[in-house]
Amino acid sequence: MKIVILDGYTTNPGDLSWDWLSAYGDVTVYDRTPQEKIAERTRDAEIVVTNKTPLGKTEIDQMLNLRFVALLSTGYNVVDGAYLRQKGIPVSNIPAYSTGAVAQLVFAFLTAFTNRVALHSEAVHAGEWSRCPDFCFWKAPLAELAGKTLGIIGFGGIGQKVADIAAAFDMHVLAVSGHETDQSARKNFQWTTLEDLAAQSDFITLHCPLNEKTENLVDAAFLARCKPTAYLINTARGPVVDAAALADALNEGRLAGAGLDVLTTEPPAGDNPLLHAKNCLITPHIAWAGYETRARLMSILQENFAAFAEGTPIHVVN
């Protein structure tokens, strides 16, 4: 089989190995593939592997021998799964590989806002502690997470992991989900409405999928319900948040801060209003990027290849 990886660099910049793929056929790995090169590179491929390189109907129709699409991600909106299903071509994703890593980044954002580690370290290195007449000082208000309310929008595997960690910090948890399950064993947990979650939460973290119901879910109306002391965390999908509305809320002091690992367009254009918004921490979509997390992704990709080769594809999303 001819196997083409369209954008392998972010998954494996050199610290992992693609060598195992040679057991399945002739492999070509591209670090990146611009839109205009997709047809040329995949015309004869039987298996196409993609992370963020889009495969729409136009691209798919030019793949003469395509039998299987393997994703390097959990999300699958980058491919036209419905059209591939019509053609009898399965699409397999990588489920549940980054749960712990994403939850870890959520709390990195939370503690960045409550402990201000970077701000105070920079002050110390600038000589401010050396010049201080007291044994300590702080440049911004500090706060405990204990007793604060964390609102979780989307309560799948990642949302539940975040709730577990919040419980260890003695936080109260409010959650909204399309499917409410029995969470009676959880301490300080309550299902609620989106409106009440916005109004009551000290921190709001997004873990919902991107679809027609969640696009721009966090809009001007949602933000107007939030406390001006609240913080928004988004490690889900960029388009779940209306970027302009969030930037306005931050700049006008109607929201205390935001921690974002995802944006609507990645990389962002220079005129993205969030790049210049007040109290807005932005990381370059790295929640999934730890070595252990990517190694786990690779092991699930191997499982997907093995299952397809045996005629019983797994983790099929179309």
Secondary structure, DSSP 8 states (H G I E B T S, - for coil): -EEEESS-TTT-SSSS--GGGGGTSEEEE-S---GGGHHHHHTT-SEEEESSS-B-HHHHHT-TT--EEEESSS--TTB-HHHHHHTT--EE--TTSSHHHHHHHHHHHHHHHHH-HHHHHHHHHTTTTTT-SSS---SS----STT-EEEEE--SHHHHHHHHHHHHTT-EEEEE-SS----TTSTTEEE--HHHHHHH-SEEEE----STTTTT-B-HHHHHHS-TT-EEEE-S-GGGB-HHHHHHHHHTTSSSEEEES--SSSS--TT-GGGG-TTEEE--S-TT-SHHHHHHHHHHHHHHHHHHHTT---SB--
